[in-house]
Amino acid sequence: MILRRISEGIRKQDWFVVTVEIITVVVGIFIGLQVDDWNQTRKDMADEKNFLGRIHEELLTSLDVRGFIRDQRLEDWEILPHLLFDIFEDPERESLTERECLAIQRSSILTANLAEMPSFSALLATGRMSIIRDEALKTALIRFEQHRQTLQNFTRTQGIDLGSKYPNLLKLTPLREDNGNIEPKVMCNLNSLRADQGFLNDFHINVDIFESYITSGLNPIVKSIEPLHLLLDKNLNLNH
Ligand SMILES: [Zn+2]
């Protein structure tokens, strides 16, 4: 219809009609593009809210499920470095507590990884990270995922299972804790540990590996949890 009017205008050399029709076409295309753009923006904003809500839930679930294992590793790390030097160098130390024997026995355990957040992975995989408008949140999410993968890689590192390798030095019996979890009760004798150079070497190796795991794996992600959670809450207008 418009094309016919334009060609008719050209034929009659009615430049006013031609100009008006061309302007109508251009304005129509412009409005169409704007409406498309507006619809896409509205859809992106709805998707953003939806994805952030799900990521927030997944983060809380992941923290909740693995929290006690993470705390165990951090508590073990408060004990192990001092214990290493006490065993090797402190003549005044004559015995070890059950808790210290447990830390020795667990010094090969490098778990406490955090579960993947499927909604965040889906955003990354589909190239839709741009729907998150808060640059600080976007950066925090990407960093968190990098820390999570680094931590995950540490779980493939093998420490030395001292309880299995030195059964005469570390004696385990089962113990049910107040929260229902089964943990070993570990007995060990400091003089016997000191007399076995093989054990001392292996324990040293475990503490070295554990230190890398804590400083490069677990601590960076633990420190990034709260800032990420605060940013998610801010974007979702949550206060809890
Ligand atoms: Zn929250």
Residues whose N, C-alpha, C, O or C-beta is under 5 A from the ligand:
A	BS01	ZN	H229 D233 L238
